[in-house]
Amino acid sequence: MNYKIRATYKLASLITALIISVLIYTNKGKINMALYNPSTWSFVDDLQNFVDDLQNTYSPSNLTSSFRSVPAGDATPMASSTSTGGQTLGAKTDPGYGYYDAASGGMVTSDGLNASGNPIFDASGNRIDYGATTQTDPFARWGGKSVYDNQINALNTGKNNVYNTGIAGGEAGYTTGRGSILDFIDSARRTQTGIDTGRANVAYSQKTGADAIEGMVGRGIQSGGVMLANKNAASSGAAGQIARAYGELGNREMAGLSGQAALENQDLTMQQNDLTNSFGTQKRKIDEFKAKTINDIATTAEADLTALETQRLKSDLPTQFAIDAEIARIKEGVTAKLGELDSLLSTEQSKINPMTGAQVAAKGYQMAESGQGGPQMFNFNTNAAPMSFSTGGNVGGASAPVYSNAFSKNKRQGV
């Protein structure tokens, strides 16, 4: 477009000069008259005005203030005073120069030339010098966007590290608590086994003792009958006395046996109650351990997050996290992990159960029948005789004692 305007300007000047030359040539003798003839002044004035208009219209300042200097084919008129990113560029905004680019995080400046390499002028014909324009970089106080981004990333990385450290502390706490629970469970299982074995031994000793006492009573009645027969003193009355005497003896021994078994079972019941209570004690210890672990982790996390926040304030960076919210997030994760200890204790406890009464009786019977039971636990007498017999009393005309070594032997373990 510029070369066309300049060609038109030269052509107009050439035509003007040619017209003046023709006028001078054709009016040689009348030149003076023409110059001084007022009738010719109008033509000369018009010609002069035409030339002046050409000069004014196609001067460089007016050309660039009316048209953009762009490649051929683009003659878009320049709009009046436009602003981009807070920077007034004048007649036409050129978005490629002289402004802060948020996408790249840097300043875009130029030497005052447009995309075609030509100067840019504002609506008043003043050249716009982008290079001299002061731009505002929002990241300048941090040393640029890259420095700013690095500092923000460092804060977020630090925050994540604090969280991960807290969760790792919860994992370590779980491992410690799990070991403690499993040690307790092993001990509880051994205790329960001991209690069950003790109850089975009581049942075994009570059964074998009762069998022995019943055997003693039966033998005594049988021997008494034989003695009466040998003395020709057998009668229903005498036999009844013998039966009652040995029955009373058997009842006394059974009562003693049952009393001893009851004392043993009472002691075992106390052991069972202690074991049951120990699970509650262990649960309380685990709760205390969890609370302390969570508190210690939260305290450490708070100190680390506070240090990060102090650094943020010192660097005048925007807020990246809330300390309370981060601590709550850490506590939530740690609490969830340590909560698995409760499930572990409950699950393992459910596997440890005392034998029922029927199971204890069956076990005692099995031990007695198989002959694999332990030593007798209780004191009782299987060689006793009714008192009237042992002291020489008269039963059915018989004066001699059935047994002279009554109460001389018992079945107590170690005796």
C-alpha positions as CSV (number, residue, x, y, z in Angstrom):
1,M,0.0,0.0,0.0
2,N,2.8,2.5,0.8
3,Y,4.5,2.1,-2.5
4,K,1.2,2.8,-4.3
5,I,0.6,6.0,-2.3
6,R,4.2,7.2,-3.0
7,A,3.7,6.5,-6.8
8,T,0.4,8.4,-6.8
9,Y,2.1,11.3,-5.0
10,K,5.0,11.5,-7.6
11,L,2.5,11.2,-10.5
12,A,0.4,14.1,-9.2
13,S,3.6,16.3,-8.8
14,L,4.6,15.4,-12.4
15,I,1.2,16.3,-13.8
16,T,1.3,19.6,-12.0
17,A,4.7,20.4,-13.3
18,L,3.6,19.5,-16.8
19,I,0.5,21.7,-16.7
20,I,2.6,24.6,-15.5
21,S,5.1,24.0,-18.3
22,V,2.4,23.9,-20.9
23,L,0.8,27.1,-19.6
24,I,4.2,28.8,-19.7
25,Y,5.0,27.5,-23.1
26,T,1.6,28.4,-24.7
27,N,1.5,31.8,-23.1
28,K,5.0,32.9,-23.6
29,G,4.1,36.4,-24.6
30,K,1.3,36.6,-22.2
31,I,3.0,35.2,-19.2
32,N,3.4,38.5,-17.5
33,M,-0.2,39.4,-18.4
34,A,-1.4,36.1,-17.0
35,L,0.5,36.4,-13.8
36,Y,-1.0,39.8,-13.3
37,N,-4.4,39.1,-14.7
38,P,-6.8,38.4,-11.7
39,S,-8.8,36.0,-13.9
40,T,-6.0,33.6,-13.9
41,W,-5.4,33.7,-10.2
42,S,-8.2,31.3,-9.5
43,F,-6.7,28.5,-11.6
44,V,-3.3,29.0,-10.0
45,D,-4.8,29.0,-6.5
46,D,-6.7,25.8,-7.2
47,L,-3.6,24.2,-8.6
48,Q,-1.6,25.2,-5.5
49,N,-4.3,23.9,-3.2
50,F,-4.4,20.6,-5.0
51,V,-0.6,20.2,-4.6
52,D,-0.9,21.1,-0.9
53,D,-3.7,18.6,-0.3
54,L,-1.6,15.9,-1.9
55,Q,1.3,16.8,0.4
56,N,-0.8,16.8,3.5
57,T,-2.8,13.7,2.7
58,Y,0.2,11.5,1.8
59,S,2.8,12.7,4.3
60,P,4.4,9.9,6.4
61,S,2.8,10.9,9.6
62,N,-0.7,11.0,8.2
63,L,-0.2,7.8,6.3
64,T,0.8,5.8,9.4
65,S,-1.9,7.4,11.5
66,S,-4.6,6.4,9.1
67,F,-3.4,3.0,8.0
68,R,-1.4,0.2,9.6
69,S,1.9,-0.6,8.0
70,V,1.2,-4.2,7.1
71,P,2.0,-6.5,4.3
72,A,0.3,-5.9,1.0
73,G,-3.4,-6.7,1.0
74,D,-4.0,-5.7,4.6
75,A,-5.2,-2.1,5.0
76,T,-7.2,-2.4,8.2
77,P,-7.7,1.1,9.6
78,M,-6.2,1.6,13.1
79,A,-8.8,1.7,15.9
80,S,-8.6,4.4,18.5
81,S,-6.8,3.9,21.8
82,T,-7.1,0.2,22.8
83,S,-5.8,-1.4,26.0
84,T,-4.5,-5.0,26.7
85,G,-3.3,-6.2,30.0
86,G,-3.5,-2.7,31.5
87,Q,-1.2,-1.3,28.7
88,T,-2.6,1.3,26.4
89,L,-1.1,0.7,23.0
90,G,-2.7,3.6,21.2
91,A,-4.4,3.3,17.8
92,K,-4.0,-0.5,17.5
93,T,-3.2,-3.1,20.1
94,D,-0.4,-5.4,19.1
95,P,-0.8,-8.4,21.5
96,G,2.7,-9.7,20.7
97,Y,4.7,-6.9,22.2
98,G,5.1,-4.9,25.3
99,Y,3.0,-6.7,27.8
100,Y,3.2,-9.3,30.6
101,D,2.4,-12.8,29.3
102,A,0.7,-14.8,32.1
103,A,1.0,-18.0,30.1
104,S,4.8,-17.9,29.9
105,G,5.2,-15.9,33.1
106,G,7.5,-13.4,31.5
107,M,7.7,-10.0,30.0
108,V,7.2,-9.5,26.3
109,T,8.9,-6.4,25.0
110,S,10.0,-5.1,21.6
111,D,12.0,-2.3,19.9
112,G,8.8,-0.4,19.0
113,L,8.2,-2.2,15.7
114,N,5.1,-4.0,14.7
115,A,4.9,-7.5,13.3
116,S,6.0,-6.3,9.9
117,G,9.0,-4.5,11.3
118,N,7.6,-1.0,10.9
119,P,7.2,1.7,13.5
120,I,3.9,2.0,15.3
121,F,2.3,5.3,16.0
122,D,-0.6,6.3,18.2
123,A,-3.7,8.3,17.1
124,S,-1.8,11.6,17.6
125,G,1.1,10.6,15.3
126,N,3.4,9.9,18.2
127,R,5.6,6.8,17.8
128,I,4.9,4.1,20.5
129,D,8.1,2.9,22.1
130,Y,7.3,-0.4,23.8
131,G,10.8,-0.8,25.0
132,A,10.5,2.3,27.1
133,T,7.2,1.4,28.6
134,T,7.3,0.2,32.2
135,Q,5.6,-3.1,32.7
136,T,4.4,-4.6,36.0
137,D,5.5,-8.2,36.7
138,P,3.4,-9.7,39.5
139,F,6.2,-12.2,40.2
140,A,9.0,-9.6,40.3
141,R,9.3,-9.6,44.1
142,W,10.1,-13.3,44.1
143,G,12.6,-13.0,41.4
144,G,10.3,-14.2,38.6
145,K,7.6,-16.7,38.0
146,S,10.0,-19.7,38.0
147,V,11.4,-18.8,41.4
148,Y,7.8,-18.2,42.6
149,D,6.7,-21.6,41.3
150,N,9.7,-23.3,43.0
151,Q,8.9,-21.8,46.3
152,I,5.2,-22.8,46.0
153,N,6.2,-26.3,45.0
154,A,8.6,-26.5,48.0
155,L,5.8,-25.5,50.4
156,N,3.4,-28.1,48.9
157,T,6.1,-30.8,48.9
158,G,6.9,-30.0,52.6
159,K,3.2,-30.2,53.4
160,N,2.9,-33.6,51.7
161,N,6.1,-34.8,53.5
162,V,4.6,-33.9,56.8
163,Y,1.5,-35.8,56.0
164,N,3.4,-38.9,54.7
165,T,5.6,-38.8,57.8
166,G,2.5,-38.7,60.0
167,I,0.9,-41.7,58.2
168,A,4.2,-43.6,58.4
169,G,4.2,-42.9,62.2
170,G,0.7,-44.4,62.3
171,E,2.0,-47.5,60.4
172,A,4.9,-47.9,62.9
173,G,2.5,-47.5,65.8
174,Y,0.3,-50.2,64.4
175,T,3.2,-52.5,64.1
176,T,4.2,-51.9,67.7
177,G,0.6,-52.3,68.9
178,R,0.1,-55.4,66.9
179,G,3.1,-57.1,68.4
180,S,1.9,-56.2,71.9
181,I,-1.5,-57.6,71.2
182,L,-0.2,-60.9,69.7
183,D,2.1,-61.4,72.7
184,F,-0.9,-60.8,75.0
185,I,-3.0,-63.2,73.0
186,D,-0.3,-65.9,73.2
187,S,-0.2,-65.5,77.0
188,A,-4.0,-65.5,77.2
189,R,-4.3,-68.7,75.1
190,R,-1.8,-70.5,77.4
191,T,-3.7,-69.3,80.4
192,Q,-7.0,-70.5,79.0
193,T,-5.5,-73.9,78.1
194,G,-4.2,-74.2,81.7
195,I,-7.7,-73.4,83.1
196,D,-9.4,-75.9,80.8
197,T,-6.8,-78.5,81.7
198,G,-7.4,-77.8,85.4
199,R,-11.2,-78.2,85.0
200,A,-10.7,-81.4,83.1
201,N,-8.3,-82.7,85.9
202,V,-11.0,-81.8,88.5
203,A,-13.6,-83.8,86.5
204,Y,-11.2,-86.7,86.1
205,S,-10.2,-86.8,89.8
206,Q,-13.8,-86.4,90.9
207,K,-15.0,-89.2,88.6
208,T,-12.2,-91.6,89.6
209,G,-12.6,-90.7,93.3
210,A,-16.3,-91.3,93.1
211,D,-15.7,-94.6,91.4
212,A,-13.3,-95.6,94.1
213,I,-15.7,-94.7,96.9
214,E,-18.5,-96.5,95.3
215,G,-16.2,-99.5,94.9
216,M,-15.4,-99.3,98.6
217,V,-19.0,-99.2,99.6
218,G,-19.9,-102.1,97.4
219,R,-17.1,-104.3,98.7
220,G,-17.9,-103.4,102.3
221,I,-21.6,-104.4,101.9
222,Q,-20.5,-107.6,100.2
223,S,-18.0,-108.5,102.8
224,G,-20.4,-107.7,105.6
225,G,-22.9,-110.1,104.0
226,V,-20.3,-112.8,103.8
227,M,-19.3,-112.3,107.4
228,L,-22.9,-112.6,108.6
229,A,-23.4,-115.8,106.6
230,N,-20.3,-117.3,108.1
231,K,-21.5,-116.5,111.6
232,N,-24.9,-117.9,110.8
233,A,-26.2,-114.5,111.7
234,A,-27.7,-113.4,108.4
235,S,-31.0,-111.7,108.6
236,S,-32.7,-108.9,106.8
237,G,-32.2,-106.6,109.7
238,A,-28.5,-107.2,110.0
239,A,-27.9,-106.8,106.2
240,G,-29.9,-103.6,106.3
241,Q,-27.6,-102.2,109.1
242,I,-24.5,-103.1,107.1
243,A,-25.9,-101.4,103.9
244,R,-26.9,-98.3,105.8
245,A,-23.5,-98.1,107.6
246,Y,-21.5,-98.3,104.3
247,G,-23.9,-96.0,102.6
248,E,-23.3,-93.3,105.3
249,L,-19.6,-93.9,105.0
250,G,-19.7,-93.6,101.2
251,N,-21.7,-90.4,101.5
252,R,-19.2,-88.8,103.8
253,E,-16.4,-89.6,101.5
254,M,-18.4,-88.3,98.5
255,A,-19.1,-85.1,100.3
256,G,-15.4,-84.7,101.1
257,L,-14.6,-85.4,97.5
258,S,-17.2,-82.9,96.1
259,G,-16.0,-80.2,98.6
260,Q,-12.5,-80.5,97.4
261,A,-13.6,-80.4,93.7
262,A,-15.7,-77.3,94.4
263,L,-12.7,-75.5,95.9
264,E,-10.6,-76.4,92.9
265,N,-13.3,-75.2,90.5
266,Q,-13.7,-72.0,92.5
267,D,-10.1,-71.2,92.1
268,L,-10.3,-72.0,88.4
269,T,-13.3,-69.8,88.1
270,M,-11.3,-66.9,89.6
271,Q,-8.5,-67.5,87.1
272,Q,-11.1,-67.5,84.3
273,N,-12.5,-64.2,85.5
274,D,-9.0,-62.7,85.8
275,L,-8.4,-63.8,82.2
276,T,-11.6,-62.2,81.0
277,N,-10.8,-59.0,82.8
278,S,-7.3,-59.0,81.3
279,F,-8.8,-58.5,77.8
280,G,-10.5,-55.4,79.1
281,T,-7.2,-54.3,80.6
282,Q,-5.5,-54.9,77.3
283,K,-8.1,-53.0,75.4
284,R,-7.6,-50.0,77.8
285,K,-3.8,-50.2,77.2
286,I,-4.3,-50.2,73.5
287,D,-6.6,-47.2,73.7
288,E,-4.0,-45.3,75.7
289,F,-1.3,-46.3,73.3
290,K,-3.3,-45.1,70.3
291,A,-4.1,-41.8,72.0
292,K,-0.5,-41.2,72.8
293,T,0.7,-42.2,69.4
294,I,-1.8,-39.9,67.6
295,N,-1.0,-37.0,70.0
296,D,2.8,-37.4,69.4
297,I,2.4,-37.5,65.7
298,A,0.1,-34.5,65.7
299,T,2.5,-32.5,67.8
300,T,5.4,-33.2,65.5
301,A,3.2,-32.4,62.4
302,E,2.1,-29.1,63.9
303,A,5.7,-28.1,64.6
304,D,6.7,-29.0,61.0
305,L,3.7,-27.3,59.4
306,T,4.3,-24.2,61.6
307,A,7.8,-24.0,60.3
308,L,6.5,-24.2,56.7
309,E,4.0,-21.5,57.4
310,T,6.7,-19.3,58.9
311,Q,8.7,-19.7,55.8
312,R,5.7,-18.8,53.7
313,L,5.1,-15.6,55.6
314,K,8.7,-14.7,55.4
315,S,8.7,-15.1,51.6
316,D,5.3,-13.3,51.4
317,L,3.7,-16.2,49.5
318,P,0.0,-16.8,49.2
319,T,-1.6,-19.2,51.7
320,Q,-1.2,-22.8,50.5
321,F,-2.8,-24.8,53.4
322,A,-4.5,-24.5,56.8
323,I,-2.5,-26.0,59.6
324,D,-5.5,-27.2,61.6
325,A,-7.0,-28.8,58.5
326,E,-3.7,-30.6,57.7
327,I,-3.4,-31.9,61.3
328,A,-7.0,-33.1,61.2
329,R,-6.2,-34.9,57.9
330,I,-3.1,-36.6,59.5
331,K,-5.0,-37.6,62.6
332,E,-7.8,-39.1,60.5
333,G,-5.3,-41.3,58.6
334,V,-3.4,-42.3,61.7
335,T,-6.6,-43.0,63.7
336,A,-7.9,-45.2,60.9
337,K,-4.7,-47.3,60.8
338,L,-4.5,-47.6,64.6
339,G,-8.2,-48.5,64.7
340,E,-7.2,-51.8,63.1
341,L,-5.7,-52.8,66.5
342,D,-9.2,-52.9,68.0
343,S,-10.3,-55.3,65.3
344,L,-7.2,-57.4,65.8
345,L,-7.7,-57.7,69.6
346,S,-11.4,-58.4,69.2
347,T,-10.9,-61.1,66.5
348,E,-8.2,-62.9,68.5
349,Q,-10.1,-62.7,71.7
350,S,-13.1,-64.4,70.0
351,K,-10.9,-67.4,69.3
352,I,-10.1,-68.0,73.0
353,N,-13.1,-69.5,74.8
354,P,-13.3,-71.6,78.0
355,M,-14.6,-75.2,77.8
356,T,-18.3,-75.6,78.6
357,G,-19.4,-77.8,81.5
358,A,-20.4,-80.6,79.1
359,Q,-17.0,-80.4,77.4
360,V,-15.2,-80.5,80.8
361,A,-17.2,-83.6,81.9
362,A,-16.6,-85.3,78.6
363,K,-12.9,-84.6,78.8
364,G,-12.7,-86.0,82.4
365,Y,-14.6,-89.1,81.4
366,Q,-12.3,-89.7,78.4
367,M,-9.2,-89.3,80.6
368,A,-10.6,-91.8,83.1
369,E,-11.6,-94.4,80.6
370,S,-8.3,-94.2,78.7
371,G,-6.2,-94.2,81.8
372,Q,-4.3,-91.1,80.6
373,G,-5.3,-88.9,83.4
374,G,-3.0,-87.3,85.8
375,P,-2.5,-88.1,89.5
376,Q,-5.5,-88.0,91.8
377,M,-6.1,-84.5,93.1
378,F,-8.3,-85.2,96.2
379,N,-8.1,-86.9,99.6
380,F,-10.6,-89.8,100.2
381,N,-10.5,-93.2,101.9
382,T,-11.2,-96.4,100.1
383,N,-10.2,-98.8,103.0
384,A,-12.6,-97.5,105.6
385,A,-15.2,-99.5,107.6
386,P,-18.3,-98.4,109.5
387,M,-17.3,-97.0,112.9
388,S,-19.3,-99.7,114.7
389,F,-17.3,-102.4,113.0
390,S,-13.9,-100.8,113.5
391,T,-14.5,-100.3,117.2
392,G,-15.7,-103.8,117.9
393,G,-19.4,-103.1,117.8
394,N,-22.0,-105.8,117.5
395,V,-23.8,-106.0,114.2
396,G,-26.2,-108.9,113.8
397,G,-24.4,-111.0,116.4
398,A,-21.0,-110.4,114.8
399,S,-18.5,-108.7,117.2
400,A,-15.3,-108.8,115.1
401,P,-14.4,-105.7,113.0
402,V,-14.5,-106.1,109.2
403,Y,-11.4,-104.0,108.7
404,S,-8.8,-103.2,111.3
405,N,-6.8,-100.8,109.1
406,A,-9.6,-98.3,108.5
407,F,-8.5,-94.8,107.3
408,S,-5.0,-96.0,106.9
409,K,-4.7,-95.0,103.2
410,N,-5.9,-92.2,101.0
411,K,-5.5,-91.3,97.3
412,R,-4.4,-87.7,97.6
413,Q,-1.6,-86.9,95.2
414,G,1.8,-87.2,96.8
415,V,0.5,-89.0,99.8
